[in-house]
Amino acid sequence: MPPPVRGADPQSYVTVIRPTGQGDLDAAISASSGLLSLQKTKAVSPFALAGRIRNDYDRLRTALESYGYYAATIRIAVGLRAGGHAAPSAPPATMDGQDPRLPEWLLAVPKGQAVQVTITPVRGDIFHLGQVTLKPSPEDGTAPIVLNAPERTALGVASGHPAIASDVLAGGVNLQAELKEEGHALAQVGTPKAWLRPQTHTLDVEYTVRRGPIVTIGAIALSGLKRTHPAYIARRITLHPDQLYQPSHIEAARQDLASLGVFSDVQASDAPPLTAGRQMPLNFAFTEGKQRMAEVEGGYSTDLGGRGGVSWTHNNIFGNAERLRLTTLVTGLGGSAQQGLGYDVYADLLKPDFGDRDQNLSVRVEGIRQLLYSYRQTALLVRAGIVRHLGRRWTVSFGGEAEQEHIEQMGMSNDYTIVSLPLSATYDSTGLTNPIDPATHGVRIAASATPSASLISGTSFFTILQATASTYFDLTHVGLSRPGRSVFAFRGVVGSVQGASTFEIPPDQRLYAGGSATVRGFRYQGVGPQFPNSKYAIGGTSMDAGTVEFRQRLFRSFGAALFADAGQVDTGSSPLHGTLRVGAGAGVRYYTPIGPVRVDVAFPLNRPAQGDTWELYIGLGETF
């Protein structure tokens, strides 16, 4: 007796695609196959499966043609999975996917038996481009289109090139972008038309090109501004009427306005039609972000203990992108370098474009109390300075600072009034806009000189000189890893105090080492001269430190690090003197959208008396 007809019972199947030997083409074929993408969804009836197989012929042929294989063939065979029993009513062991008897064969497959669909693509000969024609649009008349050198480079396709669809399409898009960059604001390059020539294995292509006139920028409209003063944006914007219309400059102006930090979105668009003077009006549409926000921050290390607090920020407080930030932190929550709880409370005001574009005014009022083993400090500081950006990589700053403080050290108490004029310059070629994103290449350099005067029992003058440099080397440059996965990071720090000896300057102005910023494995201020038989650091007038760190990404969201630090502090004014201390350790990273969460453990390799045996550091972002 023949088996019962299965009708609409589900038919499970497995798809196997034979490789062509061309990796990118194989990936495109797999991505195009409906059989492959749908096989893990709910099983379908034999009739529906036969329909999927028929549809895959056109889908796969399109994928092959997109890579220039217009004479390709597709073979699809359907058979029982290994271990199955031949269908009694279907004599062939396998069926061709185009055989009209395929639905009947599938109906006769025993219930519960999976089938295997084997796809064999055969590339055949690759086709090349034949004639590549540029046809003028009706708006431009009948004059032939002649491309200059940059336009030919942008088009990027010519007779004899492989007839790869993505290249042909990208050529039109790139040519249109180049024409617009030359000032042809109305330029259009239509979707290319193609004619297949099977006899010669070529593909003729025709682009319809509209250049249009060269235009300049017209009136610039600003919309969506509610709290922000339009006059400030008009001064800030890097475009002006009568400037040559260039999309790259318009996009740069859009990004510059977005970088102010007061807008959640900035859009720039043309506002046609052209004026009589061949000018293209523009419109910048703004969506203002939240004006007020609160944040929570915290961190922990075994030397400085825990710190945590809240910040409140008022963006665009006066309507010119100013920012007021109020922060309250509790510090010294445990820690081998701490004697008790402290606080750090400050208010920051940032006024951008102060006096000139790319020049910001920064003002801070800060109250500090920290009970370190080296000294106990209670201080009030007022700082004001100008920060100026010189291009994309250089930043310079200068300003003034006044500090009134009370310090206790080794049973002695002193009050100090300190005034200083800090000067600094930084260079950054890493290309990162977020300072806590891990750098994988480039160099960072920071140098400062801070002339200061301490007004107590007669005035003492001194100058603190400091410099930090770091660089990053990605092992992808020597073929050992994928980009950004394996990186060596190097850091060097050097400092010197000129004009006064160690005990002629306040304890908080002296130089120290130890901790995550210099030498891990030693507690904060744990490297350098110490008071006898104690863990109280004296500080010094010279300091140097260096770090080598290897960072390895693991999987998608994890990473690891190995590092070694070394440094020294001395009471002379020349670095590279003192007792060199060395620490080493390892850490793990968890990468989040806002930056890596870092956990490092470090050990001193030549621990001094009263020194810690190990240190733990937890924070957000890499150490440098």
C-alpha positions in Angstrom: 0.0 0.0 0.0 1.5 3.5 -0.9 2.2 5.9 2.0 -0.5 8.5 2.7 -0.1 11.8 1.0 1.5 14.3 3.3 -0.3 17.4 2.0 0.7 20.5 3.9 2.8 18.8 6.6 5.9 20.9 7.3 9.1 19.8 5.5 12.4 20.5 7.3 15.5 21.0 5.2 19.2 22.0 5.4 20.9 24.2 2.8 24.5 23.5 1.6 26.2 26.1 -0.7 29.3 24.9 -2.6 32.1 27.5 -2.5 33.1 29.2 -5.7 36.7 29.9 -4.5 36.1 33.7 -4.3 35.5 34.7 -0.7 33.6 37.9 -1.2 31.4 36.3 -3.8 30.6 33.3 -1.6 29.5 35.7 1.2 27.2 37.6 -1.2 25.7 34.3 -2.5 25.0 33.2 1.1 23.5 36.5 2.0 21.2 36.4 -1.1 19.9 32.9 -0.6 16.4 32.8 0.7 16.7 29.1 1.4 19.6 29.7 3.7 18.2 32.7 5.5 14.8 31.1 6.1 15.7 27.6 6.9 15.8 28.3 10.7 12.3 29.8 10.6 9.1 27.9 11.0 9.2 24.9 8.6 7.0 25.2 5.5 5.0 22.8 3.4 6.6 20.9 0.5 4.9 23.2 -2.0 6.2 26.3 -0.2 9.7 24.8 -0.1 9.6 24.1 -3.9 8.7 27.8 -4.3 11.7 28.9 -2.2 13.9 26.8 -4.4 12.6 28.3 -7.6 13.0 31.8 -6.2 16.6 31.2 -5.3 17.7 30.8 -8.9 17.0 34.5 -9.7 18.3 35.7 -6.3 21.6 33.8 -6.7 22.0 34.8 -10.4 21.6 38.4 -9.4 24.4 38.0 -6.8 26.7 36.5 -9.4 25.9 39.2 -11.9 26.7 41.9 -9.4 30.3 40.6 -9.4 30.5 40.5 -13.2 29.6 36.9 -13.8 26.8 37.2 -16.4 27.3 33.8 -17.9 27.1 31.9 -14.6 24.9 28.9 -14.0 23.1 27.8 -10.8 22.5 24.2 -10.0 20.2 23.2 -7.2 19.8 19.5 -6.2 17.4 18.2 -3.6 18.0 14.9 -1.8 17.4 13.1 1.4 19.7 13.9 4.4 22.3 11.2 5.1 20.7 8.3 6.9 17.3 8.8 5.3 15.3 6.4 3.3 14.5 7.0 -0.4 11.0 8.2 -1.1 9.0 5.2 -2.4 7.0 7.3 -4.9 10.1 9.2 -6.2 12.5 6.9 -7.9 15.4 9.5 -8.3 17.6 9.7 -5.3 17.9 13.5 -5.9 15.8 16.0 -7.8 16.8 19.0 -9.8 15.4 22.2 -8.4 13.8 23.1 -11.7 12.2 19.7 -12.3 8.4 20.2 -12.4 8.0 16.9 -10.5 9.9 18.4 -7.4 6.6 19.2 -5.4 5.5 15.6 -5.9 8.9 14.2 -4.8 8.8 16.4 -1.7 5.3 15.2 -0.9 6.5 11.6 -0.9 9.3 12.2 1.6 8.6 10.3 4.8 7.2 12.4 7.6 10.0 13.7 9.9 12.7 13.1 7.3 14.8 16.2 6.5 16.0 16.9 3.0 19.3 18.6 1.9 19.2 21.3 -0.7 22.6 21.6 -2.4 23.4 24.8 -4.3 26.3 24.7 -6.7 27.1 28.1 -8.4 29.4 28.0 -11.4 30.9 31.4 -12.1 31.8 31.1 -15.8 33.9 33.9 -17.4 33.8 37.4 -15.8 32.4 40.2 -18.0 34.2 43.5 -18.5 33.0 47.0 -19.2 32.7 47.8 -22.9 31.7 51.3 -23.8 31.3 53.8 -20.8 29.3 56.7 -22.1 28.4 60.0 -20.4 25.2 61.5 -21.8 24.3 65.1 -21.1 20.9 65.7 -19.5 18.3 67.8 -21.3 18.9 70.7 -18.9 22.6 70.9 -20.0 21.9 70.8 -23.7 23.7 68.6 -26.2 27.3 69.5 -25.6 29.4 66.3 -24.9 30.4 65.6 -21.3 34.2 66.0 -20.8 35.5 65.1 -17.4 38.6 66.7 -15.8 41.2 64.6 -13.9 39.5 64.8 -10.5 36.1 63.9 -12.0 37.6 60.9 -13.9 39.2 59.7 -10.7 35.9 60.0 -8.9 34.0 58.0 -11.6 36.6 55.3 -11.2 35.3 53.0 -14.0 36.4 52.7 -17.6 36.3 50.3 -20.5 38.1 47.1 -19.7 37.4 47.1 -16.0 35.5 44.2 -14.5 31.8 44.7 -14.8 31.1 44.8 -11.0 27.7 46.3 -10.3 28.8 47.9 -7.0 31.7 49.7 -8.8 29.5 50.9 -11.6 26.9 52.3 -9.1 29.5 53.8 -6.8 31.1 55.5 -9.8 27.9 57.5 -10.5 27.5 58.4 -6.8 31.2 59.5 -6.5 31.1 61.6 -9.7 28.0 63.4 -8.5 29.7 64.1 -5.2 32.8 65.5 -7.0 30.7 67.7 -9.2 28.9 69.2 -6.2 32.3 69.7 -4.5 33.4 71.8 -7.5 30.4 74.0 -6.9 27.8 72.4 -9.1 25.1 72.4 -6.4 22.4 71.0 -8.8 24.6 68.3 -10.2 22.9 64.9 -10.8 24.2 61.6 -12.1 21.4 59.3 -12.9 21.3 55.5 -12.2 23.4 54.0 -15.0 21.8 52.0 -17.8 23.5 48.8 -19.0 23.4 46.7 -22.1 24.7 43.1 -21.9 26.8 41.9 -24.9 27.1 38.1 -24.4 29.0 37.6 -27.6 31.9 39.8 -26.4 31.4 39.1 -22.7 31.1 42.9 -22.1 28.7 45.3 -20.5 28.1 48.7 -22.0 27.2 51.4 -19.4 25.7 54.9 -19.9 25.4 57.6 -17.3 23.2 60.6 -17.7 25.0 63.6 -16.2 23.7 67.0 -15.3 26.4 69.5 -14.2 24.3 72.6 -13.7 25.9 76.0 -13.0 28.7 76.7 -10.5 27.0 78.4 -7.6 27.9 80.1 -4.4 26.3 80.0 -0.9 23.3 82.3 -0.5 21.4 83.3 2.6 21.9 81.1 5.6 18.7 80.5 7.7 18.7 79.1 11.3 15.7 77.3 12.6 14.9 75.5 15.8 16.8 77.9 18.1 14.9 78.4 21.4 17.3 79.2 24.2 20.4 79.7 22.0 21.0 83.2 20.6 20.9 83.3 16.8 23.6 86.0 16.8 26.0 83.7 18.5 25.5 80.9 16.0 25.8 83.4 13.1 29.2 84.4 14.5 30.3 80.8 15.1 29.3 79.3 11.8 32.3 78.8 9.5 30.3 79.6 6.3 29.4 82.9 4.7 27.3 84.0 1.7 29.2 84.3 -1.6 31.5 81.4 -0.6 31.8 78.6 -3.2 29.2 75.9 -2.6 31.1 72.8 -1.3 29.3 70.0 0.6 32.5 69.2 2.5 32.7 72.7 3.9 28.9 72.7 4.7 29.4 69.3 6.6 32.4 70.7 8.5 30.3 73.7 9.6 27.5 71.3 10.7 29.9 69.2 12.7 31.5 72.2 14.3 28.1 73.5 15.5 27.2 70.0 16.8 30.4 69.9 18.8 29.3 72.8 21.0 27.5 70.3 23.2 24.2 72.1 23.4 22.4 70.5 20.5 21.2 66.9 20.3 21.0 67.2 16.5 22.1 69.6 13.8 21.0 69.3 10.2 22.2 71.3 7.2 20.2 71.3 3.9 19.9 73.2 0.7 16.9 75.5 0.4 16.3 75.8 -3.3 15.6 77.4 -5.7 18.7 79.2 -6.8 18.6 83.0 -6.6 19.0 85.2 -9.6 22.7 85.5 -8.7 23.2 81.7 -8.8 23.3 81.4 -5.1 22.0 78.4 -3.1 20.3 79.3 0.2 21.1 77.0 3.1 19.1 76.1 6.2 20.6 74.8 9.5 18.0 73.1 11.6 18.8 72.7 15.3 17.3 70.4 18.0 18.5 71.7 21.4 19.5 69.1 23.9 18.7 68.9 27.6 19.6 72.1 29.4 20.1 70.5 32.8 21.5 67.1 33.7 22.8 65.2 36.7 25.5 62.6 36.8 27.0 60.2 39.3 30.7 59.4 39.4 32.9 57.2 41.4 36.1 55.2 41.5 38.3 53.0 43.8 41.9 52.1 44.4 43.5 50.5 47.4 45.8 53.5 47.9 43.4 56.4 47.6 40.3 54.4 48.6 36.9 55.1 47.2 35.6 58.4 45.9 32.1 59.2 44.8 29.7 62.0 44.2 27.3 63.9 42.0 27.5 66.6 39.3 24.9 68.9 38.1 25.3 70.7 34.7 23.4 73.6 33.2 24.1 73.8 29.5 23.7 77.0 27.5 23.1 78.9 30.7 23.2 82.3 29.1 22.3 81.4 25.5 25.8 81.4 24.1 26.7 77.7 24.7 28.1 78.5 28.2 28.2 75.6 30.6 28.0 75.7 34.4 29.0 72.5 36.2 28.7 71.9 40.0 30.4 68.9 41.5 30.5 67.4 45.0 32.7 64.5 45.8 33.5 62.6 48.9 37.1 61.2 49.0 39.3 59.1 51.1 36.8 56.2 51.7 39.5 53.9 53.0 42.8 53.6 51.3 46.4 53.0 52.4 47.4 56.6 51.5 44.5 58.2 53.4 44.0 59.1 57.0 40.3 59.9 56.8 37.4 61.3 54.7 37.8 64.4 52.6 35.9 66.3 50.0 36.3 68.0 46.7 33.7 70.6 45.8 34.0 72.8 42.8 32.1 75.0 40.3 33.2 75.2 36.7 32.1 77.8 34.2 33.0 77.4 30.5 32.4 80.2 28.1 33.2 79.2 24.5 34.5 81.7 21.8 35.7 84.1 24.5 37.2 87.1 22.6 37.9 85.0 19.5 36.7 81.8 17.8 38.2 78.5 19.2 39.2 80.3 22.4 37.4 79.4 25.6 37.3 81.0 29.0 37.4 78.5 31.9 36.8 79.6 35.5 36.8 77.3 38.6 36.2 77.9 42.3 37.1 74.8 44.4 37.2 73.7 48.0 39.4 70.8 48.9 40.0 68.8 52.1 42.2 65.7 51.8 43.7 63.8 54.7 46.7 62.1 53.1 49.5 60.4 55.1 51.9 62.8 53.4 50.0 65.9 54.7 46.5 67.1 55.6 45.2 69.9 53.4 42.2 72.3 53.5 42.2 74.7 50.7 40.2 77.2 48.6 41.3 77.7 45.0 40.2 80.2 42.3 41.4 79.6 38.8 40.7 81.4 35.5 42.3 80.7 32.2 42.0 80.9 28.4 42.1 77.7 26.4 42.8 78.1 22.7 42.7 75.5 20.0 45.3 75.7 17.3 44.0 73.5 14.5 42.8 69.9 15.2 45.8 68.8 17.3 47.3 71.6 19.3 45.8 73.3 22.3 47.4 76.0 24.4 46.2 77.5 27.7 47.3 80.3 30.1 45.7 81.9 33.1 46.0 82.7 36.8 45.4 80.9 40.0 45.2 81.8 43.6 45.1 79.4 46.5 44.6 79.8 50.3 45.4 76.7 52.2 46.1 75.2 55.6 48.5 72.2 55.7 49.5 69.9 58.6 52.5 67.7 58.2 54.4 65.7 60.8 52.8 67.7 63.7 53.5 71.1 62.1 50.7 73.4 60.8 51.2 76.2 58.2 49.0 78.5 56.3 50.0 79.4 52.7 48.8 81.8 50.1 50.0 80.8 46.6 49.6 82.7 43.4 50.6 81.2 40.0 50.4 81.7 36.3 50.1 78.3 34.7 51.0 77.9 31.0 50.5 74.7 29.1 50.4 73.2 25.6 49.1 69.8 24.4 49.4 67.9 21.2 47.1 65.0 20.3 47.2 63.0 17.0 45.1 60.0 18.2 42.1 61.4 16.4 39.8 60.6 19.4 37.1 63.0 20.5 36.2 61.1 23.6 39.2 61.3 26.0 38.3 57.9 27.7 38.2 56.0 24.4 41.2 53.7 24.1 43.8 55.1 21.7 45.4 52.7 19.2 47.7 55.0 17.3 49.2 58.5 17.4 50.9 60.6 20.1 49.8 62.7 23.0 52.1 65.3 24.5 51.4 67.7 27.3 53.9 70.3 28.7 53.3 72.9 31.4 55.3 75.6 33.2 53.8 77.1 36.3 55.6 80.2 37.8 54.4 80.5 41.4 54.9 82.5 44.5 54.3 81.3 48.1 53.5 84.2 50.4 54.5 83.1 53.9 57.3 84.3 56.2 58.7 86.1 53.2 58.0 85.3 49.6 59.5 82.4 47.8 59.4 82.0 44.0 59.5 78.8 42.2 58.5 77.3 38.8 57.1 73.8 38.3 58.0 72.2 35.0 56.1 69.1 33.9 55.8 67.1 30.7 53.9 63.9 29.8 54.1 62.0 26.5 52.4 58.8 25.4 52.3 56.9 22.1 50.5 53.8 20.9 51.5 51.1 18.4 48.9 48.7 16.8 50.4 45.3 16.0 48.2 45.3 12.9 51.0 47.3 11.3 53.2 44.2 11.4 50.5 41.8 10.4 50.1 40.2 13.8 46.5 41.2 14.6 43.3 42.9 13.4 43.1 46.7 13.7 42.7 47.8 17.3 42.9 44.4 18.9 46.6 44.3 20.0 48.2 47.5 21.1 51.4 48.5 22.8 51.1 51.8 24.8 54.1 53.7 26.2 54.1 56.7 28.6 56.8 58.9 30.0 56.4 61.6 32.7 59.0 64.1 33.9 58.9 67.0 36.3 61.2 69.5 37.9 60.9 72.4 40.4 63.2 75.3 39.7 64.0 78.2 42.0 63.5 76.6 45.5 64.4 73.6 47.5 62.0 71.0 48.7 61.3 72.5 52.1 61.0 76.1 50.7 57.8 75.2 48.9 54.4 74.0 50.3 54.0 70.2 50.6 51.1 70.2 48.0 53.4 71.9 45.4 56.1 69.3 45.6 56.5 66.4 43.2 55.4 62.9 44.1 55.1 59.5 42.3 53.2 56.3 42.9 49.7 55.5 41.9 47.9 54.9 38.6 49.2 58.2 37.0 52.9 57.3 37.5 54.0 54.0 39.1 51.3 51.4 39.8 52.0 48.9 42.6 53.1 51.7 44.9 50.5 53.7 46.8 49.8 57.3 45.9 52.9 59.4 46.9 54.6 56.2 47.9 57.7 56.7 45.6 60.4 59.0 46.7 61.9 60.3 50.0 59.9 59.3 53.2 60.1 60.6 56.7 62.1 58.1 58.7 60.3 55.0 60.0 56.9 56.2 58.6 54.7 56.1 55.5 54.8 59.9 55.2 56.2 61.1 51.9 58.3 64.2 51.9 58.0 64.9 48.2 60.7 66.3 46.0 61.7 68.7 43.3 62.3 66.3 40.5 60.4 63.3 39.3 60.4 60.9 36.3 58.3 57.8 35.5 57.8 55.5 32.5 55.2 52.8 31.5 55.0 50.0 29.0 51.6 48.4 28.6 50.2 45.7 26.3 46.5 45.8 25.6 44.6 42.9 24.0 41.0 42.9 23.0 39.2 39.6 23.8 36.0 38.6 22.1 33.5 41.4 21.6 33.4 43.3 24.9 36.4 42.1 27.0 40.1 42.8 27.1 43.2 42.3 29.1 46.4 44.3 29.9 49.9 43.6 31.1 52.1 46.5 32.3 55.3 47.5 33.9 55.9 50.9 35.5 59.1 52.5 36.9 59.8 55.9 38.5 61.7 57.9 41.0 61.6 61.2 43.0 64.6 63.2 44.2 65.2 66.4 46.1 67.5 67.8 43.4 66.1 69.8 40.5 67.3 67.4 37.8 65.2 64.3 36.9 66.7 60.8 36.5 68.0 60.8 40.1 66.7 59.0 43.2 65.8 55.4 44.1 64.1 53.8 41.1 61.0 51.9 42.0 59.5 49.3 39.7 56.0 47.8 39.7 54.2 45.4 37.4 50.8 43.9 37.0 47.8 42.9 34.9 44.3 44.0 34.4 41.0 43.2 32.7 38.7 45.5 30.6 35.0 45.5 29.9 34.2 47.7 26.9 30.9 49.7 27.2 29.5 52.3 24.9 30.9 55.1 27.0 34.4 53.6 27.4 36.2 50.7 29.0 35.7 49.8 32.7 39.2 49.1 34.0 40.4 46.8 36.8 44.1 46.6 37.4 46.2 44.8 40.0 49.8 45.8 40.5 52.7 44.6 42.7 55.9 46.4 43.7 59.0 44.6 42.5 61.3 46.5 45.0 59.0 47.5 47.9 60.4 50.0 50.4 59.9 49.8 54.1 56.3 50.7 55.1 55.3 50.1 51.4 52.1 48.3 50.4 52.4 44.7 49.0 49.9 45.2 46.2 47.4 47.8 44.8 44.0 47.5 43.1 42.7 50.2 40.7 39.1 50.4 39.4 38.1 53.2 37.0 36.5 54.2 33.7 38.9 54.5 30.7 42.5 53.5 30.3 45.1 55.0 32.5 46.5 57.0 29.6 
